[in-house]
Amino acid sequence: MANDLGLAFYITIGSIAFIISKIILTVLLYKRWKRKNMIYEDGFSRGKMVMFRSLLLQSLTSDVFLKKTLKLSNKDIIGAGGYGRFTGKARESKILDWPTRYKIAVGAARGVAYLHHDCIPHIIHRDIKSSNILLDQNMEPRVSDFGLATLMEPDKTHVSTLVAGTFGYLAPGRATAKGDVYSFGVVLLELLTGKKPTDEAFLEEGTKLVTWVKGVVEERREEYVVDNSLGSCPVDEVNKTFNIALMCLETDPSKRPTMAEVVKMLEQIKSEKL
């Protein structure tokens, strides 16, 4: 009897020790994940939140993996969070006017264009969406979250990798820079319509934002697309931005503009008025 009690005691102690070790391991793994997180807050920023992130990428050259680190940003950021919080149901707390939406569109386009055209090797983000476009206190956008990003050599047209991204933003086909262009087109539609790509209304109808917008365009009812909360805004600017979004959302990737061309077209909307 005493032996049985002793055995039960040791089994209980062992079980408790095992549970404690699992808890400690979980806490350590969480802390490790937190250190790698995009947003880091510390005292040296004088109460402001700043973003420090190193993008660790690997490219295969002569069978040797080269680790490349890209410093993304060390600027004061991010008071407002992703602009997605100001669209859909969340927009009741703060409505973005047209000048602000246009500012976000141009700034985000420049960020993606930088990845596609100025970085060597070029970078495909693969997860462009509203929640990955962060805003600072001045509503300046920053492209964030490079967890799915991949490198593409300048002489390549696509990369051999699994399809990745977020439903509603994801372009059909292989991972190419034109896939990012498609996703950016969805972002533009969000800014114009105030609707999310996977809005409950779309899901109930078995569709999504892109197919809904294209259907409305085919019926020549474009006036029903624009967000009512915009009120009075420059109709020509909205229409031109809407047309740019449709170009980005072409089914055939070869018909989509490059991000450099998208930036140029967006900037021309304002410059033509000067």
C-alpha positions as protocol buffer text, in pm:
chain_id: "A"
residue {
  index: 1
  type: MET
  ca { x: 0 y: 0 z: 0 }
}
residue {
  index: 2
  type: ALA
  ca { x: 280 y: 237 z: 94 }
}
residue {
  index: 3
  type: ASN
  ca { x: 457 y: 154 z: -231 }
}
residue {
  index: 4
  type: ASP
  ca { x: 142 y: 235 z: -428 }
}
residue {
  index: 5
  type: LEU
  ca { x: 105 y: 569 z: -252 }
}
residue {
  index: 6
  type: GLY
  ca { x: 470 y: 650 z: -315 }
}
residue {
  index: 7
  type: LEU
  ca { x: 437 y: 563 z: -683 }
}
residue {
  index: 8
  type: ALA
  ca { x: 125 y: 777 z: -715 }
}
residue {
  index: 9
  type: PHE
  ca { x: 305 y: 1065 z: -542 }
}
residue {
  index: 10
  type: TYR
  ca { x: 600 y: 1050 z: -782 }
}
residue {
  index: 11
  type: ILE
  ca { x: 368 y: 1026 z: -1082 }
}
residue {
  index: 12
  type: THR
  ca { x: 179 y: 1335 z: -961 }
}
residue {
  index: 13
  type: ILE
  ca { x: 502 y: 1529 z: -905 }
}
residue {
  index: 14
  type: GLY
  ca { x: 626 y: 1425 z: -1248 }
}
residue {
  index: 15
  type: SER
  ca { x: 302 y: 1537 z: -1413 }
}
residue {
  index: 16
  type: ILE
  ca { x: 316 y: 1874 z: -1239 }
}
residue {
  index: 17
  type: ALA
  ca { x: 679 y: 1921 z: -1340 }
}
residue {
  index: 18
  type: PHE
  ca { x: 591 y: 1834 z: -1701 }
}
residue {
  index: 19
  type: ILE
  ca { x: 307 y: 2088 z: -1706 }
}
residue {
  index: 20
  type: ILE
  ca { x: 530 y: 2359 z: -1556 }
}
residue {
  index: 21
  type: SER
  ca { x: 802 y: 2289 z: -1814 }
}
residue {
  index: 22
  type: LYS
  ca { x: 544 y: 2321 z: -2094 }
}
residue {
  index: 23
  type: ILE
  ca { x: 425 y: 2655 z: -1954 }
}
residue {
  index: 24
  type: ILE
  ca { x: 782 y: 2784 z: -1931 }
}
residue {
  index: 25
  type: LEU
  ca { x: 855 y: 2670 z: -2287 }
}
residue {
  index: 26
  type: THR
  ca { x: 539 y: 2840 z: -2413 }
}
residue {
  index: 27
  type: VAL
  ca { x: 633 y: 3167 z: -2240 }
}
residue {
  index: 28
  type: LEU
  ca { x: 985 y: 3154 z: -2385 }
}
residue {
  index: 29
  type: LEU
  ca { x: 854 y: 3087 z: -2736 }
}
residue {
  index: 30
  type: TYR
  ca { x: 608 y: 3374 z: -2700 }
}
residue {
  index: 31
  type: LYS
  ca { x: 885 y: 3612 z: -2592 }
}
residue {
  index: 32
  type: ARG
  ca { x: 1093 y: 3501 z: -2887 }
}
residue {
  index: 33
  type: TRP
  ca { x: 803 y: 3565 z: -3123 }
}
residue {
  index: 34
  type: LYS
  ca { x: 737 y: 3904 z: -2963 }
}
residue {
  index: 35
  type: ARG
  ca { x: 1098 y: 4011 z: -3023 }
}
residue {
  index: 36
  type: LYS
  ca { x: 1049 y: 3941 z: -3391 }
}
residue {
  index: 37
  type: ASN
  ca { x: 724 y: 4128 z: -3408 }
}
residue {
  index: 38
  type: MET
  ca { x: 693 y: 4427 z: -3642 }
}
residue {
  index: 39
  type: ILE
  ca { x: 606 y: 4695 z: -3390 }
}
residue {
  index: 40
  type: TYR
  ca { x: 846 y: 4755 z: -3105 }
}
residue {
  index: 41
  type: GLU
  ca { x: 789 y: 5009 z: -2829 }
}
residue {
  index: 42
  type: ASP
  ca { x: 1062 y: 5134 z: -2599 }
}
residue {
  index: 43
  type: GLY
  ca { x: 1153 y: 5429 z: -2380 }
}
residue {
  index: 44
  type: PHE
  ca { x: 1406 y: 5584 z: -2615 }
}
residue {
  index: 45
  type: SER
  ca { x: 1126 y: 5684 z: -2851 }
}
residue {
  index: 46
  type: ARG
  ca { x: 992 y: 5932 z: -2594 }
}
residue {
  index: 47
  type: GLY
  ca { x: 652 y: 5771 z: -2572 }
}
residue {
  index: 48
  type: LYS
  ca { x: 616 y: 5724 z: -2947 }
}
residue {
  index: 49
  type: MET
  ca { x: 586 y: 5391 z: -3116 }
}
residue {
  index: 50
  type: VAL
  ca { x: 859 y: 5315 z: -3368 }
}
residue {
  index: 51
  type: MET
  ca { x: 905 y: 5038 z: -3618 }
}
residue {
  index: 52
  type: PHE
  ca { x: 1228 y: 4844 z: -3654 }
}
residue {
  index: 53
  type: ARG
  ca { x: 1229 y: 4538 z: -3870 }
}
residue {
  index: 54
  type: SER
  ca { x: 1498 y: 4345 z: -4051 }
}
residue {
  index: 55
  type: LEU
  ca { x: 1379 y: 4138 z: -4342 }
}
residue {
  index: 56
  type: LEU
  ca { x: 1581 y: 3820 z: -4363 }
}
residue {
  index: 57
  type: LEU
  ca { x: 1563 y: 3689 z: -4716 }
}
residue {
  index: 58
  type: GLN
  ca { x: 1738 y: 3405 z: -4890 }
}
residue {
  index: 59
  type: SER
  ca { x: 1833 y: 3380 z: -5255 }
}
residue {
  index: 60
  type: LEU
  ca { x: 2002 y: 3083 z: -5418 }
}
residue {
  index: 61
  type: THR
  ca { x: 2313 y: 3174 z: -5618 }
}
residue {
  index: 62
  type: SER
  ca { x: 2551 y: 2899 z: -5732 }
}
residue {
  index: 63
  type: ASP
  ca { x: 2390 y: 2661 z: -5481 }
}
residue {
  index: 64
  type: VAL
  ca { x: 2480 y: 2890 z: -5192 }
}
residue {
  index: 65
  type: PHE
  ca { x: 2215 y: 3062 z: -4980 }
}
residue {
  index: 66
  type: LEU
  ca { x: 2297 y: 3427 z: -4929 }
}
residue {
  index: 67
  type: LYS
  ca { x: 2134 y: 3594 z: -4633 }
}
residue {
  index: 68
  type: LYS
  ca { x: 2031 y: 3948 z: -4708 }
}
residue {
  index: 69
  type: THR
  ca { x: 1903 y: 4194 z: -4456 }
}
residue {
  index: 70
  type: LEU
  ca { x: 1685 y: 4483 z: -4563 }
}
residue {
  index: 71
  type: LYS
  ca { x: 1627 y: 4763 z: -4316 }
}
residue {
  index: 72
  type: LEU
  ca { x: 1272 y: 4871 z: -4377 }
}
residue {
  index: 73
  type: SER
  ca { x: 1207 y: 5162 z: -4149 }
}
residue {
  index: 74
  type: ASN
  ca { x: 1320 y: 5338 z: -3836 }
}
residue {
  index: 75
  type: LYS
  ca { x: 1079 y: 5628 z: -3852 }
}
residue {
  index: 76
  type: ASP
  ca { x: 826 y: 5732 z: -3593 }
}
residue {
  index: 77
  type: ILE
  ca { x: 523 y: 5517 z: -3648 }
}
residue {
  index: 78
  type: ILE
  ca { x: 235 y: 5405 z: -3602 }
}
residue {
  index: 79
  type: GLY
  ca { x: -30 y: 5602 z: -3424 }
}
residue {
  index: 80
  type: ALA
  ca { x: -326 y: 5525 z: -3642 }
}
residue {
  index: 81
  type: GLY
  ca { x: -269 y: 5161 z: -3725 }
}
residue {
  index: 82
  type: GLY
  ca { x: -371 y: 5001 z: -4053 }
}
residue {
  index: 83
  type: TYR
  ca { x: -604 y: 5213 z: -4264 }
}
residue {
  index: 84
  type: GLY
  ca { x: -837 y: 4914 z: -4287 }
}
residue {
  index: 85
  type: ARG
  ca { x: -975 y: 5012 z: -3946 }
}
residue {
  index: 86
  type: PHE
  ca { x: -1127 y: 5321 z: -4110 }
}
residue {
  index: 87
  type: THR
  ca { x: -1321 y: 5125 z: -4371 }
}
residue {
  index: 88
  type: GLY
  ca { x: -1622 y: 4898 z: -4342 }
}
residue {
  index: 89
  type: LYS
  ca { x: -1790 y: 4881 z: -4001 }
}
residue {
  index: 90
  type: ALA
  ca { x: -1491 y: 5035 z: -3825 }
}
residue {
  index: 91
  type: ARG
  ca { x: -1512 y: 5356 z: -4022 }
}
residue {
  index: 92
  type: GLU
  ca { x: -1779 y: 5491 z: -3789 }
}
residue {
  index: 93
  type: SER
  ca { x: -1505 y: 5595 z: -3547 }
}
residue {
  index: 94
  type: LYS
  ca { x: -1321 y: 5803 z: -3802 }
}
residue {
  index: 95
  type: ILE
  ca { x: -1406 y: 5865 z: -4166 }
}
residue {
  index: 96
  type: LEU
  ca { x: -1125 y: 5931 z: -4409 }
}
residue {
  index: 97
  type: ASP
  ca { x: -1192 y: 6215 z: -4650 }
}
residue {
  index: 98
  type: TRP
  ca { x: -1091 y: 6195 z: -5015 }
}
residue {
  index: 99
  type: PRO
  ca { x: -759 y: 6386 z: -4986 }
}
residue {
  index: 100
  type: THR
  ca { x: -648 y: 6145 z: -4712 }
}
residue {
  index: 101
  type: ARG
  ca { x: -751 y: 5838 z: -4912 }
}
residue {
  index: 102
  type: TYR
  ca { x: -568 y: 5970 z: -5216 }
}
residue {
  index: 103
  type: LYS
  ca { x: -262 y: 6036 z: -5000 }
}
residue {
  index: 104
  type: ILE
  ca { x: -272 y: 5677 z: -4873 }
}
residue {
  index: 105
  type: ALA
  ca { x: -309 y: 5541 z: -5226 }
}
residue {
  index: 106
  type: VAL
  ca { x: -11 y: 5732 z: -5362 }
}
residue {
  index: 107
  type: GLY
  ca { x: 212 y: 5664 z: -5062 }
}
residue {
  index: 108
  type: ALA
  ca { x: 135 y: 5292 z: -5057 }
}
residue {
  index: 109
  type: ALA
  ca { x: 190 y: 5269 z: -5433 }
}
residue {
  index: 110
  type: ARG
  ca { x: 531 y: 5431 z: -5396 }
}
residue {
  index: 111
  type: GLY
  ca { x: 622 y: 5182 z: -5125 }
}
residue {
  index: 112
  type: VAL
  ca { x: 532 y: 4879 z: -5336 }
}
residue {
  index: 113
  type: ALA
  ca { x: 699 y: 5032 z: -5642 }
}
residue {
  index: 114
  type: TYR
  ca { x: 1019 y: 5072 z: -5441 }
}
residue {
  index: 115
  type: LEU
  ca { x: 1017 y: 4700 z: -5360 }
}
residue {
  index: 116
  type: HIS
  ca { x: 953 y: 4604 z: -5722 }
}
residue {
  index: 117
  type: HIS
  ca { x: 1187 y: 4839 z: -5903 }
}
residue {
  index: 118
  type: ASP
  ca { x: 1451 y: 4988 z: -5674 }
}
residue {
  index: 119
  type: CYS
  ca { x: 1551 y: 4690 z: -5460 }
}
residue {
  index: 120
  type: ILE
  ca { x: 1810 y: 4453 z: -5606 }
}
residue {
  index: 121
  type: PRO
  ca { x: 1707 y: 4173 z: -5616 }
}
residue {
  index: 122
  type: HIS
  ca { x: 1348 y: 4286 z: -5657 }
}
residue {
  index: 123
  type: ILE
  ca { x: 1106 y: 4203 z: -5377 }
}
residue {
  index: 124
  type: ILE
  ca { x: 757 y: 4061 z: -5424 }
}
residue {
  index: 125
  type: HIS
  ca { x: 550 y: 4134 z: -5115 }
}
residue {
  index: 126
  type: ARG
  ca { x: 279 y: 3869 z: -5178 }
}
residue {
  index: 127
  type: ASP
  ca { x: 44 y: 3999 z: -4909 }
}
residue {
  index: 128
  type: ILE
  ca { x: -54 y: 4355 z: -5001 }
}
residue {
  index: 129
  type: LYS
  ca { x: -374 y: 4440 z: -4812 }
}
residue {
  index: 130
  type: SER
  ca { x: -522 y: 4725 z: -4610 }
}
residue {
  index: 131
  type: SER
  ca { x: -417 y: 4585 z: -4272 }
}
residue {
  index: 132
  type: ASN
  ca { x: -56 y: 4574 z: -4394 }
}
residue {
  index: 133
  type: ILE
  ca { x: -58 y: 4944 z: -4482 }
}
residue {
  index: 134
  type: LEU
  ca { x: 17 y: 5121 z: -4155 }
}
residue {
  index: 135
  type: LEU
  ca { x: -45 y: 5490 z: -4094 }
}
residue {
  index: 136
  type: ASP
  ca { x: 155 y: 5730 z: -3881 }
}
residue {
  index: 137
  type: GLN
  ca { x: 17 y: 6027 z: -3689 }
}
residue {
  index: 138
  type: ASN
  ca { x: 14 y: 6230 z: -4011 }
}
residue {
  index: 139
  type: MET
  ca { x: -171 y: 5954 z: -4197 }
}
residue {
  index: 140
  type: GLU
  ca { x: 139 y: 5876 z: -4402 }
}
residue {
  index: 141
  type: PRO
  ca { x: 127 y: 5512 z: -4516 }
}
residue {
  index: 142
  type: ARG
  ca { x: 397 y: 5249 z: -4465 }
}
residue {
  index: 143
  type: VAL
  ca { x: 390 y: 4906 z: -4628 }
}
residue {
  index: 144
  type: SER
  ca { x: 446 y: 4645 z: -4358 }
}
residue {
  index: 145
  type: ASP
  ca { x: 454 y: 4270 z: -4282 }
}
residue {
  index: 146
  type: PHE
  ca { x: 707 y: 4102 z: -4508 }
}
residue {
  index: 147
  type: GLY
  ca { x: 645 y: 3755 z: -4369 }
}
residue {
  index: 148
  type: LEU
  ca { x: 550 y: 3617 z: -4713 }
}
residue {
  index: 149
  type: ALA
  ca { x: 786 y: 3833 z: -4918 }
}
residue {
  index: 150
  type: THR
  ca { x: 1024 y: 3670 z: -5162 }
}
residue {
  index: 151
  type: LEU
  ca { x: 1311 y: 3780 z: -5383 }
}
residue {
  index: 152
  type: MET
  ca { x: 1301 y: 3782 z: -5762 }
}
residue {
  index: 153
  type: GLU
  ca { x: 1606 y: 3833 z: -5981 }
}
residue {
  index: 154
  type: PRO
  ca { x: 1568 y: 4119 z: -6235 }
}
residue {
  index: 155
  type: ASP
  ca { x: 1582 y: 3879 z: -6533 }
}
residue {
  index: 156
  type: LYS
  ca { x: 1309 y: 3650 z: -6398 }
}
residue {
  index: 157
  type: THR
  ca { x: 937 y: 3681 z: -6472 }
}
residue {
  index: 158
  type: HIS
  ca { x: 813 y: 3480 z: -6175 }
}
residue {
  index: 159
  type: VAL
  ca { x: 932 y: 3281 z: -5877 }
}
residue {
  index: 160
  type: SER
  ca { x: 873 y: 2913 z: -5815 }
}
residue {
  index: 161
  type: THR
  ca { x: 692 y: 2912 z: -5483 }
}
residue {
  index: 162
  type: LEU
  ca { x: 360 y: 2819 z: -5333 }
}
residue {
  index: 163
  type: VAL
  ca { x: 71 y: 3059 z: -5383 }
}
residue {
  index: 164
  type: ALA
  ca { x: 42 y: 3281 z: -5076 }
}
residue {
  index: 165
  type: GLY
  ca { x: -158 y: 3581 z: -4968 }
}
residue {
  index: 166
  type: THR
  ca { x: -496 y: 3672 z: -4823 }
}
residue {
  index: 167
  type: PHE
  ca { x: -832 y: 3570 z: -4966 }
}
residue {
  index: 168
  type: GLY
  ca { x: -998 y: 3861 z: -5140 }
}
residue {
  index: 169
  type: TYR
  ca { x: -664 y: 4021 z: -5232 }
}
residue {
  index: 170
  type: LEU
  ca { x: -497 y: 3722 z: -5392 }
}
residue {
  index: 171
  type: ALA
  ca { x: -439 y: 3729 z: -5768 }
}
residue {
  index: 172
  type: PRO
  ca { x: -488 y: 3411 z: -5969 }
}
residue {
  index: 173
  type: GLY
  ca { x: -173 y: 3252 z: -6108 }
}
residue {
  index: 174
  type: ARG
  ca { x: 193 y: 3242 z: -6010 }
}
residue {
  index: 175
  type: ALA
  ca { x: 380 y: 3467 z: -5771 }
}
residue {
  index: 176
  type: THR
  ca { x: 490 y: 3768 z: -5975 }
}
residue {
  index: 177
  type: ALA
  ca { x: 517 y: 4141 z: -5928 }
}
residue {
  index: 178
  type: LYS
  ca { x: 190 y: 4168 z: -6121 }
}
residue {
  index: 179
  type: GLY
  ca { x: 29 y: 3969 z: -5839 }
}
residue {
  index: 180
  type: ASP
  ca { x: 117 y: 4254 z: -5603 }
}
residue {
  index: 181
  type: VAL
  ca { x: -32 y: 4495 z: -5858 }
}
residue {
  index: 182
  type: TYR
  ca { x: -359 y: 4301 z: -5846 }
}
residue {
  index: 183
  type: SER
  ca { x: -363 y: 4310 z: -5466 }
}
residue {
  index: 184
  type: PHE
  ca { x: -296 y: 4684 z: -5475 }
}
residue {
  index: 185
  type: GLY
  ca { x: -595 y: 4721 z: -5707 }
}
residue {
  index: 186
  type: VAL
  ca { x: -809 y: 4562 z: -5436 }
}
residue {
  index: 187
  type: VAL
  ca { x: -665 y: 4812 z: -5186 }
}
residue {
  index: 188
  type: LEU
  ca { x: -768 y: 5096 z: -5418 }
}
residue {
  index: 189
  type: LEU
  ca { x: -1120 y: 4953 z: -5435 }
}
residue {
  index: 190
  type: GLU
  ca { x: -1135 y: 4951 z: -5055 }
}
residue {
  index: 191
  type: LEU
  ca { x: -1039 y: 5318 z: -5048 }
}
residue {
  index: 192
  type: LEU
  ca { x: -1300 y: 5401 z: -5311 }
}
residue {
  index: 193
  type: THR
  ca { x: -1590 y: 5188 z: -5188 }
}
residue {
  index: 194
  type: GLY
  ca { x: -1532 y: 5176 z: -4813 }
}
residue {
  index: 195
  type: LYS
  ca { x: -1599 y: 4803 z: -4833 }
}
residue {
  index: 196
  type: LYS
  ca { x: -1375 y: 4515 z: -4738 }
}
residue {
  index: 197
  type: PRO
  ca { x: -1299 y: 4247 z: -5001 }
}
residue {
  index: 198
  type: THR
  ca { x: -1463 y: 3978 z: -4789 }
}
residue {
  index: 199
  type: ASP
  ca { x: -1756 y: 4182 z: -4659 }
}
residue {
  index: 200
  type: GLU
  ca { x: -2035 y: 3970 z: -4510 }
}
residue {
  index: 201
  type: ALA
  ca { x: -2273 y: 4090 z: -4781 }
}
residue {
  index: 202
  type: PHE
  ca { x: -2038 y: 3953 z: -5048 }
}
residue {
  index: 203
  type: LEU
  ca { x: -1995 y: 3621 z: -4871 }
}
residue {
  index: 204
  type: GLU
  ca { x: -2372 y: 3577 z: -4847 }
}
residue {
  index: 205
  type: GLU
  ca { x: -2395 y: 3625 z: -5223 }
}
residue {
  index: 206
  type: GLY
  ca { x: -2100 y: 3393 z: -5286 }
}
residue {
  index: 207
  type: THR
  ca { x: -1889 y: 3670 z: -5436 }
}
residue {
  index: 208
  type: LYS
  ca { x: -1620 y: 3921 z: -5334 }
}
residue {
  index: 209
  type: LEU
  ca { x: -1543 y: 4289 z: -5377 }
}
residue {
  index: 210
  type: VAL
  ca { x: -1362 y: 4256 z: -5711 }
}
residue {
  index: 211
  type: THR
  ca { x: -1632 y: 4052 z: -5883 }
}
residue {
  index: 212
  type: TRP
  ca { x: -1903 y: 4276 z: -5739 }
}
residue {
  index: 213
  type: VAL
  ca { x: -1734 y: 4591 z: -5871 }
}
residue {
  index: 214
  type: LYS
  ca { x: -1673 y: 4439 z: -6213 }
}
residue {
  index: 215
  type: GLY
  ca { x: -2038 y: 4334 z: -6229 }
}
residue {
  index: 216
  type: VAL
  ca { x: -2152 y: 4686 z: -6146 }
}
residue {
  index: 217
  type: VAL
  ca { x: -1918 y: 4827 z: -6413 }
}
residue {
  index: 218
  type: GLU
  ca { x: -2061 y: 4590 z: -6675 }
}
residue {
  index: 219
  type: GLU
  ca { x: -2407 y: 4717 z: -6586 }
}
residue {
  index: 220
  type: ARG
  ca { x: -2278 y: 5076 z: -6616 }
}
residue {
  index: 221
  type: ARG
  ca { x: -2381 y: 5160 z: -6259 }
}
residue {
  index: 222
  type: GLU
  ca { x: -2043 y: 5288 z: -6137 }
}
residue {
  index: 223
  type: GLU
  ca { x: -2210 y: 5558 z: -5928 }
}
residue {
  index: 224
  type: TYR
  ca { x: -2321 y: 5287 z: -5683 }
}
residue {
  index: 225
  type: VAL
  ca { x: -1962 y: 5182 z: -5616 }
}
residue {
  index: 226
  type: VAL
  ca { x: -1818 y: 5494 z: -5452 }
}
residue {
  index: 227
  type: ASP
  ca { x: -1838 y: 5522 z: -5073 }
}
residue {
  index: 228
  type: ASN
  ca { x: -2130 y: 5746 z: -4973 }
}
residue {
  index: 229
  type: SER
  ca { x: -1936 y: 5882 z: -4676 }
}
residue {
  index: 230
  type: LEU
  ca { x: -1702 y: 6065 z: -4913 }
}
residue {
  index: 231
  type: GLY
  ca { x: -1974 y: 6322 z: -4970 }
}
residue {
  index: 232
  type: SER
  ca { x: -1872 y: 6594 z: -5211 }
}
residue {
  index: 233
  type: CYS
  ca { x: -1533 y: 6513 z: -5362 }
}
residue {
  index: 234
  type: PRO
  ca { x: -1364 y: 6573 z: -5700 }
}
residue {
  index: 235
  type: VAL
  ca { x: -1554 y: 6332 z: -5924 }
}
residue {
  index: 236
  type: ASP
  ca { x: -1282 y: 6334 z: -6191 }
}
residue {
  index: 237
  type: GLU
  ca { x: -1016 y: 6233 z: -5937 }
}
residue {
  index: 238
  type: VAL
  ca { x: -1230 y: 5951 z: -5803 }
}
residue {
  index: 239
  type: ASN
  ca { x: -1312 y: 5826 z: -6154 }
}
residue {
  index: 240
  type: LYS
  ca { x: -947 y: 5827 z: -6260 }
}
residue {
  index: 241
  type: THR
  ca { x: -845 y: 5640 z: -5945 }
}
residue {
  index: 242
  type: PHE
  ca { x: -1126 y: 5391 z: -6008 }
}
residue {
  index: 243
  type: ASN
  ca { x: -1001 y: 5331 z: -6363 }
}
residue {
  index: 244
  type: ILE
  ca { x: -647 y: 5273 z: -6233 }
}
residue {
  index: 245
  type: ALA
  ca { x: -786 y: 5015 z: -5990 }
}
residue {
  index: 246
  type: LEU
  ca { x: -959 y: 4833 z: -6276 }
}
residue {
  index: 247
  type: MET
  ca { x: -633 y: 4828 z: -6473 }
}
residue {
  index: 248
  type: CYS
  ca { x: -460 y: 4667 z: -6177 }
}
residue {
  index: 249
  type: LEU
  ca { x: -735 y: 4405 z: -6158 }
}
residue {
  index: 250
  type: GLU
  ca { x: -708 y: 4283 z: -6517 }
}
residue {
  index: 251
  type: THR
  ca { x: -742 y: 3905 z: -6531 }
}
residue {
  index: 252
  type: ASP
  ca { x: -446 y: 3880 z: -6769 }
}
residue {
  index: 253
  type: PRO
  ca { x: -132 y: 3980 z: -6572 }
}
residue {
  index: 254
  type: SER
  ca { x: 36 y: 4113 z: -6887 }
}
residue {
  index: 255
  type: LYS
  ca { x: -238 y: 4376 z: -6918 }
}
residue {
  index: 256
  type: ARG
  ca { x: -181 y: 4509 z: -6567 }
}
residue {
  index: 257
  type: PRO
  ca { x: 47 y: 4812 z: -6528 }
}
residue {
  index: 258
  type: THR
  ca { x: 369 y: 4795 z: -6330 }
}
residue {
  index: 259
  type: MET
  ca { x: 372 y: 4961 z: -5989 }
}
residue {
  index: 260
  type: ALA
  ca { x: 596 y: 5234 z: -6132 }
}
residue {
  index: 261
  type: GLU
  ca { x: 326 y: 5306 z: -6389 }
}
residue {
  index: 262
  type: VAL
  ca { x: 59 y: 5300 z: -6117 }
}
residue {
  index: 263
  type: VAL
  ca { x: 252 y: 5562 z: -5918 }
}
residue {
  index: 264
  type: LYS
  ca { x: 289 y: 5781 z: -6226 }
}
residue {
  index: 265
  type: MET
  ca { x: -82 y: 5760 z: -6310 }
}
residue {
  index: 266
  type: LEU
  ca { x: -189 y: 5836 z: -5953 }
}
residue {
  index: 267
  type: GLU
  ca { x: 47 y: 6133 z: -5927 }
}
residue {
  index: 268
  type: GLN
  ca { x: -81 y: 6271 z: -6259 }
}
residue {
  index: 269
  type: ILE
  ca { x: -432 y: 6294 z: -6117 }
}
residue {
  index: 270
  type: LYS
  ca { x: -325 y: 6589 z: -5900 }
}
residue {
  index: 271
  type: SER
  ca { x: -49 y: 6727 z: -6124 }
}
residue {
  index: 272
  type: GLU
  ca { x: -292 y: 6776 z: -6412 }
}
residue {
  index: 273
  type: LYS
  ca { x: -477 y: 7033 z: -6198 }
}
residue {
  index: 274
  type: LEU
  ca { x: -169 y: 7241 z: -6125 }
}
